[in-house]
Structure formats: C-alpha cells, structure tokens
Amino acid sequence: MGREIVTDSSPYRDISPQPNDVPPLEDVRKSRWERLWPVIACGAGLFSDGYLNNVGSHGLSLRTMRRRITADIFLAAQVIGSVNQILTKLYPTQYKGSAAARNVNSIAFAGTVVGQLLFGYLSDHYSRKWSLMASTIILIVFAALAAGSYGGGTISGMLAALTAWRFFIGIGIGGEYPAGSVACSESSGELKAGHRNRWFIIFTNVMIDFGFVVSAVVPLVVVAACTEKHLRAVWRISLGLGVIPPLSLFYLRLKLAEPEQYNRESMKNAKVPYLLIIKYYWWRLLIVSTIWFIYDFSAYSFSIYSTSILGVVLGDSAPLWKNFGWNVVINLFYLPGAISGSFVSDWIGPRKALAYGVSAQAIVGFAMAGAYSKLATSAHVGGFVVVYGIFLSLGELGPGDNIGLVASKTSATSIRGQYYGIAAAMGKIGAFVGSYVFPIIQSNAPTKTRKGQDPFFVSSCLCVLSAAIAFFLLPHIGQDTITEEDAKFRVYLAANGFDTSTMGSKEFQGRSTSSVDGTGLGPGVEKA
C-alpha cells in the first residue's frame, strides 16, 4: 500500500485557504494605512537598486558619443554610468583601461548575486524584518563610503576603494530582492482583492524605474549647479545622495512587524525538509529562473539603441550636461509601461500580462531591427526615439513588472525568500552572460548595419521563447495565490510525513492556517 501524493502544483487545485481557527489575511483587523505601509516600507527600497545601479553602473561614456556602435562601445554603454563618465573625463589616462573600469561591472553583478542568495536564506530562516534592516544598513554605510572613497590619497587607490565599496553596495541591493520584495508580496495579501498586484508592482518595479529616472536627473542638476569645473564634487555628491533613499526608509522598517503570512507559515523553528521542497518546486523554479535569465540576457542588447540615439542627436562634441539630459529622456520611457502594467497585472493576471507584454515587445524589436539602417539616422531620429520608447514601455509592462511578482507568488511562504533569491540571481547571471555574448555577436557581424541588427534579432527571438514558456508553463496566479499555495504545500508536506504543526511562529504552531479534509491530508491526497 502506498500513498498518492500530489507533487504537481500547476494548475492550482481547488483548495480553500480558509482556516480552521485563524482568520484570513484580509479579515485581520487593521486600518487601510496599517495594511498599506508595510507594502511601501518593504518594497520601496528597490528605488536604491535603480538609483545606485544607474548612477554607478549603467550609462554611456563620453567616447560612445563620438563613434558608431562597435563591440567595445556596446560593452562600455552598459558598464559605464553617469559617475564613470565623470571619472573618465577627470582621469582619462588613469581610469581608462584600469582594473576599476574593467571590474566594476563584474563586481556589481557578483555583489548582487551574493546578496540575493545570502538574504534569501536569512529571510526564510531568521526574519524578514531583520534581513531587510541588514540590507538597509549595508546600503547606507557603503553608499556613504563609496561617496567618500579615498584609497590613501592616490588615484589608483581611490578607484580601487570605489570598486570594493561597489561590491558591498551590490550585496545590499541584492538583499532588497528576497527580503524586501518577498515581504512586500506577503504584506499585499492583506490588501483588498483585485488591487494586490498593482500595489506590489508600484512599490517594487516602478520604484526601480523611478530610481533610474532620478539617477539620471541628479547628475544633470549637480553638474548644472557645480559646473564642469568642479566634477570631483559632482560624482561624490551624486553617489552620496544615494544614502537618502535607504535612510528615509530606516525608521519605517524598524517599526515593521513580520508579515502575517510569514508568522503563520515559516519554517524557522522547524527542520527544513529540503529534499521534499526540491521535489515539489524544482520544475517551477526552473521555469521562473529561465524566464528571468532570458529577460535580463536579452535586455542587455537593448542598450544599443540608447547609444545610437545619443550618438545621432548629440554629435561629436556635446557638453556633459546635454548627454545627461538626453539620458533623463530615455529613462523616462520606462515609467508609462511600468505604471500601466501594474493595473494590467490585476486585470488579466501576471502570467498573461508577462506573456502578452513580452510578445508585443518582440514584435516592436523585430520591426526596429529590420528598419535599423533607416531609423538610426539624424533624419529619422524623432521617430526612432518614439518607437524605442514604446519598446521600453512594453518591456516594463510585461516581464519588467511581472517577473518579480511571479517569483514571489509561485512558492510557499516558508521557502519564498530562497526561491525568489535563486530566480533573481539567475536573472543577474543572465545579464552578466549577455554582457559577453552580445559583443561577440556584433564582432562577427558582416556589416555595420548588421552590428546593430543582429543582437536585436536574437533578443526578439528570445522574447518569443520566454512568452511561450510563460503562457504555457507558468501556473495561474490569482489574488489569493499566496494563501492557496501555502495550503497546498502543507497538504503535500503532511502527505509525506512532515509534521506541519512545527511551522509558523510559536503562537501559530499547532494551529491550522489552511483547511484540510478529515484525513488531515487535504483533497486529492489519499491516506496510506
């Protein structure tokens, strides 16, 4: 005799998450503000990701405005940010070709991946709140240290110090993903049904995109105020202002309580059955990680068009402030798609929003690649900017808004931090791989036009692939998916001999938070 165990959690089974002796999340007695502010406090820290990454890692060097796109420029466009532009101008001989210039991209990726994996574990095994506080403190301390980089009084020492602090900033940013986003998704379960996805997106992905915009505005304003005669002050002020976002959230996060769902379902006081978890979630985690990997891998090539637009518009001898100004315009394109996508995700669900958005982006990408030789000219640059803006907006409406939402709602609460951290880390690894693959694609292109076209043909094809994966292999994700998934996971664990009474904080241990049938195993699972 054996037991029939349900291991496939997709599509969702008809399991009601209504408790036996614990009220549903939406029935917990709290005011609207008490329900909303944890979502804000947990998710808004991703603004730091957008600001510090864009100020310190993403942008265009001064030299990219003087040449057409080559493999080297393509790489520089992604690696060198607003601060790095200034460093290139201040120290043209010491900075160009230095270890700092070569390693800042790798260091940033490595730190973020370490933070995502480390804080994914900590947020599941210890505390959502204190993991979030730790990442906040790391961001505050190392953003300040980066702004004050000294290195013994030499330029090489200063650049080495800046690179080292960038690694630790990456760890703090990485921690915001599993600690902040996961806590944000769990807290959103206490909001009104039909509005939960939009609030999660507004305080995660929209915050990142808003950080991109602010990170483009700040150097523009500081350069205008200080003038180009005081660029040493400009880059330090720009980095130093990155302390403000996490510092402004410090008090709110200090007053946070653990998310209600985490208190009910965590395994921090239990022996974690990793073998059962892997058996249950490996396929779904592979699907989510693959989509995130493809999205970040492909998104790298899209920076080509930013370079091309600025090269056409600005010409060879544009001042620094003008470059920063056009960078603001380009970053503004992200916001319409991100904001509208937050509502679309509630209306049609994250799975369809992701699939439809990335499919539409692929269509525009194919069109842009096909018309590249005509669009990338001064005569048609206006149309180029508009189409490119639509392209960026569709990317945010689809995978930009929804991949994090999917990762945060397709696993049980007890292992959500690690699940999300692994998926997010795969995305960063995808971007890192893309930073090496696409220059190779370009270097093997037979013509100058093909150098611009080929990466986008590849990326658009990958968009179609990720749309198909999302539409056919992701589960349905509804408004109550978090509690439904926890109910099913408890059923699965109980059916495999795990004592589910050890789950949750001490006040919830032994109390059922999901309904099961008289067998204690739940629907769809037979007793031995």
CORMO-V572592 format. One record per run of one state. SS is the DSSP state (H for helix, E for strand, L for the rest). FROM is the first residue (numbers start at 1). LEN is the number of residues. If there is no record, write none. Layout:
BEGIN
SS_FROM_LEN + SS_FROM_LEN
END
This chain:
BEGIN
L_1_24 + H_25_3 + L_28_4 + H_32_25 + L_57_5 + H_62_5 + L_67_4 + H_71_9 + L_80_2 + H_82_9 + L_91_1 + H_92_4 + L_96_3 + H_99_27 + L_126_2 + H_128_20 + L_148_3 + H_151_3 + L_154_1 + H_155_34 + L_189_7 + H_196_7 + L_203_2 + H_205_22 + L_227_1 + H_228_13 + L_241_1 + H_242_13 + L_255_5 + H_260_6 + L_266_8 + H_274_28 + L_302_1 + H_303_12 + L_315_5 + H_320_29 + L_349_1 + H_350_21 + L_371_1 + H_372_4 + L_376_2 + H_378_32 + L_410_3 + H_413_31 + L_444_4 + H_448_26 + L_474_7 + H_481_15 + L_496_4 + H_500_3 + L_503_26
END
